[in-house]
Amino acid sequence: MSRPLSGESVFRALAHPTRREIVLALRQGESAAAKILPNHLASKPALSNHLRALQNAGVIGFRRKGTSLIYHINRKALKPVEEFLSTFNAG
């Protein structure tokens, strides 16, 4: 089910440092969850919660490959963040 992207939900999802680490890890391209597990995050359930929060905000998506989920960034969802930050570049 698709929902309209909300800038507020994107900012809320990216407010957590671990979620920002996940997005930074996915910046290189799609990846399975096990490969994007930040070093300091001890449990897979914690990673699943962070991935779910990012998915619910529309920041990331996934596709199935066999039994694995392969995650990717939804760059369209990051547009509100880019627009907000670009206001600081205006001179």
N, C-alpha and C positions, 0 to 999 in steps of 0.2 A: 504494500500500500504506500502510495507516495503522498507526502505532505509538502506544502510550500515551505521553503527554507526560511527560518527566522534568524535574523542577525543576532538577536538577543540569545537564542539557544546556542548559536555558534560561539559567541563570546563566553557564555557560561561553561560550555564544554571545554574550551581552550584555557579556562582559568586555572585548571589543575596542571601542575608542572609535569606530572607523568603523562598526561594526555598530550601535552605539547611535545614531549619526547617521542611519543608514538608517531605523531604527525611528522616530526622531523625525520624519523627513521623511514617513513613511507615516502618521503620526498625523493628518495633515490629510485623509487619504483615499487610495484606491488610486491607483497611479501606474505608468507604464512605467519600466523600469530607467534609461533615459537621463535621465529627469527627476529621479531620486533620486540621481544620481551626486554624491557630495560633492566640493566644489571642489578639495580637496587630493589626491583620488584620481586619479592620472594615467591609469590604464589600465582598459579595459572588462574584461579578464580578471581583474583584481583585484576589481572590483565583482562579477563573476560568482562568484568564490570566496566573498566575504562573503555574497552572497545565498544561495548554496548552504548555507553554514554555518547561516544563520538558518532556512532551510527545513528542514534536517535536524533542527534542534532544535524545530521546530514553531512558531517565533515568527512566521513569515510564510508566506503561501500565495500562489498566483497563479492566474489564469485566462487563457486564450488569447483574444485579440481579433485576428482576422486572423493576421498573422505576429508580432504582439507578445505579450509576456507582461505582464500587468497584475498588480502585486503589491499585497498588502494585509496588514495585521496580523491575526494570530490572537490576539485578546484573551484567549481561554481559556488559551492557553499562558503568558500573563504573570501568571496568577493566583498561582503560587508566589512570584513577585517581589513582587507587591502584598502578599501575606500576610506575607512576611518584613519588608518595610519598614513595614508597619502596626504591628509590635511596637514600633517606635521612637516611635510617636505615643501609645502608652498611657502615661498619666501617673502 
